[in-house]
């Protein structure tokens, strides 16, 4: 895709394997302007940033409550959450949409952030919950003796000690939110609110009329850069995170 984005359309249709006569870097400037990628990038940053901050906080809070706090019905709630693994996510699509529509949260990036943050992922919960279970209980007991409240114990002791697990969950959440296509595609109807994935999809639909493929390849390459950079920077952490909860648990 990167190779084809540096050609002219004529060179692309003549021979996809041939080298370009000159590297067409102007395709990237054209893609940025034609597809209004600047606006899509800002929308994506808002969606990913808001969903990441709220989602990681709620996941950390839920994992703490279900693994470190003793209360009646905790095992039952945990069992219900585990049972949701057997429910295909697509089955909840229609009731979720009806709920979002009744709450007037459709066609809203903020509504999408709320939906993704409150729709807890069992995988993230298991990952972070398994890590928190390994922490010594005596640390919390010492904090209670010193007069710390439940939330103070969570914020000042559990959160700092769980940083490796929280960072791993944050990386997975970032990649999931950035690559999320179905949610923005279903709930966003205003083109000015499109994330970069939905924007590129609609750009691809227009190719049956314009066939400006090299510009489309340039746009998709730009869209790939953030997730590629995150993966290269945190590749080791992502590999470790796949078994973090199981090892710690």
C-alpha positions in Angstrom: 0.0 0.0 0.0 2.8 2.4 0.8 4.5 1.4 -2.4 1.4 2.1 -4.5 0.7 5.4 -2.7 4.0 6.8 -4.2 2.9 6.3 -7.8 0.6 8.2 -10.2 -2.8 6.6 -11.1 -1.5 5.8 -14.6 1.5 4.0 -13.3 -0.7 2.1 -10.8 -3.1 0.8 -13.6 -0.3 0.1 -16.0 1.7 -2.2 -13.7 1.3 -2.5 -10.0 4.8 -4.1 -9.7 6.7 -1.5 -11.7 8.8 1.1 -10.0 7.4 4.7 -10.2 9.3 7.1 -12.4 9.3 9.6 -9.5 8.1 9.3 -5.9 4.7 11.1 -5.7 4.8 12.5 -2.1 2.2 15.0 -3.2 -0.4 12.2 -3.0 -0.2 12.5 0.8 -0.8 16.3 0.7 -3.7 15.6 -1.6 -5.2 12.9 0.6 -4.9 15.1 3.7 -6.8 17.9 1.9 -9.3 15.9 -0.1 -10.4 13.6 2.7 -10.2 16.3 5.4 -8.0 14.1 7.5 -7.1 16.9 9.9 -10.7 17.0 11.1 -10.9 13.2 11.2 -7.7 13.0 13.2 -9.0 15.5 15.8 -12.3 13.5 16.1 -10.3 10.3 16.5 -8.1 11.8 19.2 -11.1 13.1 21.1 -12.8 9.7 20.9 -9.7 7.6 21.7 -8.5 10.0 24.4 -11.8 10.3 26.2 -12.6 6.6 25.9 -9.1 5.7 27.1 -9.2 8.0 30.2 -12.7 7.1 31.3 -12.5 3.4 30.3 -9.2 2.7 32.1 -10.4 4.4 35.2 -13.7 2.4 35.3 -11.9 -0.9 34.5 -9.4 -0.3 37.4 -12.3 0.6 39.7 -14.3 -2.5 38.7 -11.3 -4.8 39.0 -10.5 -3.5 42.5 -14.1 -3.8 43.7 -14.5 -7.4 42.4 -11.1 -8.7 43.5 -10.1 -6.7 46.6 -13.4 -5.6 48.3 -15.4 -8.2 50.2 -19.2 -7.9 49.9 -22.2 -10.1 49.6 -22.9 -11.3 46.1 -19.4 -10.6 44.8 -18.9 -14.1 43.4 -22.3 -14.1 41.8 -21.6 -10.8 40.0 -18.2 -12.1 38.9 -19.9 -15.3 37.6 -22.4 -13.2 35.6 -19.6 -11.2 34.1 -17.8 -14.4 33.1 -21.0 -15.8 31.5 -21.1 -12.8 29.2 -18.1 -14.2 27.4 -20.6 -16.7 25.8 -22.8 -13.9 24.5 -21.7 -12.7 21.0 -21.3 -8.9 21.2 -23.3 -8.5 17.9 -26.4 -9.7 19.8 -26.4 -6.6 22.0 -26.1 -4.2 19.0 -29.9 -3.6 18.5 -30.8 -3.0 22.2 -27.7 -0.8 22.6 -28.7 1.3 19.6 -32.3 1.7 21.0 -30.9 2.7 24.4 -28.5 5.2 22.8 -31.3 6.7 20.7 -33.7 7.0 23.7 -30.9 8.8 25.6 -30.3 11.1 22.6 -26.6 10.0 22.4 -26.5 9.0 18.8 -24.5 11.0 16.3 -22.3 12.1 19.2 -18.6 11.3 19.9 -19.3 11.9 23.6 -22.1 9.3 23.4 -19.7 6.8 21.9 -17.1 7.5 24.6 -19.8 6.8 27.3 -21.0 3.6 25.5 -17.4 2.2 25.1 -16.5 3.1 28.7 -19.5 1.7 30.4 -19.6 -1.4 28.2 -16.9 -3.1 30.3 -14.7 -5.7 28.5 -14.4 -9.0 30.3 -10.9 -9.5 28.9 -9.6 -6.2 30.4 -11.4 -7.0 33.7 -9.8 -10.5 33.9 -6.4 -9.1 32.9 -6.3 -6.4 35.6 -8.2 -8.4 38.2 -5.7 -11.3 37.9 -2.9 -8.8 38.5 -4.6 -7.2 41.5 -5.2 -10.5 43.2 -1.5 -11.1 43.6 -1.0 -7.9 45.7 -0.5 -8.5 49.4 -3.7 -7.9 51.5 -1.6 -6.6 54.4 -0.9 -3.4 52.5 -4.6 -2.5 52.6 -5.0 -3.6 56.2 -2.1 -1.3 57.2 -3.7 1.6 55.4 -7.0 1.0 57.2 -5.3 1.0 60.5 -3.7 4.4 59.6 -7.2 5.8 59.0 -7.3 5.6 55.2 -10.7 5.3 53.6 -11.6 2.7 51.0 -11.1 5.1 48.1 -7.8 6.4 49.5 -6.5 2.9 49.8 -7.5 2.2 46.2 -6.0 5.4 44.8 -2.8 5.7 46.9 -1.8 2.0 47.3 -3.6 -0.3 44.8 -3.3 2.0 41.7 0.4 2.7 42.0 1.2 -1.0 42.6 -1.0 -2.0 39.7 0.7 0.3 37.2 2.1 -2.5 35.0 -1.3 -4.0 34.6 -3.0 -0.7 34.0 -0.5 0.3 31.4 -1.1 -3.0 29.6 -4.9 -2.5 29.6 -4.4 1.1 28.4 -2.4 -0.1 25.4 -5.0 -2.7 24.4 -7.8 -0.2 24.9 -6.0 2.3 22.7 -5.6 -0.1 19.8 -9.2 -1.3 20.2 -10.6 2.3 20.2 -8.4 3.6 17.4 -9.3 0.6 15.2 -13.0 0.7 16.2 -15.0 1.0 13.0 -18.4 -0.5 13.8 -19.4 1.9 16.6 -18.6 5.2 14.8 -20.1 3.8 11.6 -23.4 2.9 13.2 -23.8 5.8 15.6 -22.3 8.8 13.6 -24.3 10.3 10.8 -22.7 13.7 10.5 -19.6 13.6 8.2 -18.0 16.3 10.3 -17.9 13.9 13.3 -16.4 10.9 11.4 -13.4 9.2 12.9 -10.5 8.4 10.6 -11.6 4.8 10.0 -15.1 5.7 8.9 -13.7 8.6 6.8 -11.5 6.2 5.0 -14.4 3.8 4.4 -16.5 6.5 2.7 -13.4 7.5 0.7 -13.1 3.9 -0.5 -16.8 3.9 -1.5 -16.2 6.9 -3.8 -13.5 5.0 -5.8 -16.2 3.5 -8.0 -16.7 7.0 -9.4 -13.2 8.5 -9.3 -10.8 5.6 -9.2 -8.1 7.8 -7.6 -6.5 4.8 -5.8 -3.1 6.2 -5.1 -4.6 9.1 -3.1 -6.7 6.6 -1.2 -3.6 4.5 -0.4 -1.9 7.6 0.8 -4.8 8.4 3.1 -5.0 4.8 4.5 -1.2 4.9 5.1 -1.6 8.1 7.2 -4.4 6.4 9.1 -2.2 3.4 10.0 0.7 5.4 11.4 -0.5 6.0 15.0 -1.3 2.3 15.7 1.9 1.2 14.1 3.9 3.6 16.2 2.1 2.5 19.4 2.7 -1.2 18.5 6.4 -0.6 17.8 6.9 1.4 21.0 5.0 -1.1 23.3 5.5 -4.4 21.4 7.1 -6.0 24.4 4.4 -4.8 26.8 1.7 -6.1 24.4 3.3 -9.5 24.3 3.6 -9.7 28.1 0.1 -8.4 28.5 -1.4 -11.4 26.7 -0.6 -13.6 29.8 -0.2 -11.0 32.5 -3.5 -11.8 34.3 -3.0 -15.5 34.1 0.6 -15.4 35.4 -0.3 -13.0 38.2 -3.5 -14.7 39.1 
